[in-house]
Amino acid sequence: MAKAEIQKITEIDEKVLEGVVESIKSIQYGTVTITVHDGKVTQIETSRKQRYS
């Protein structure tokens, strides 16, 4: 992979980064799945789990 391609992939839109952080903050138990296509985040999915003691 060329250096220019690596730089392209590592550039993350601030809006996308905020979306990932908010997804993580919003759950206590679960999964955050980030889908990437052509080096760009295209989707963020959050799966929450309910825990009962």
N, C-alpha and C positions, 0 to 999 in steps of 0.2 A: 504494500500500500504506500503510495507516495505521500510525502510530508504535507502537501496541500490538502489531500483527502483527509488526513488525520485532523488537521486544524478545522476543517469543515464539520467533522463529526463532533468535535469537542465543544463547538460553539453551541450554547444552549440559550434559547429565548428566555428572558426574565419571566415572562408570563407563564411559560411551561414550568419553570423551576418553582414558581410560587404555587402552581397547581399541585405539584408533587409534594411540596412541604405541607400544604393545607390538607391533602389527602392523608398524610401520615399523622398530622396533629389531630385529625377528626376521629381516629379510631383508637380503641384501647387494645382490642384483639382483632386480628384479621390479616388481610393481605392487600398490598398495593402492587398492581401489575402495570408496568410501563411498556407500551408497545412502540417499537421503533421501526420505521420504514425509510430506507434510503438515508440513514443517518439522522433522521429527524423523529422526534416524539410525535406520534400520531394519535395516541390514545392513552388515557390513564383510567384504570379500573380499580375500584375499592370494594373489597369483600369484607363485611363486618361479621364478627362472631359474637354471640351472646354467651356469657359465662355466668353460671349460677352456683353459689356455694352451698 
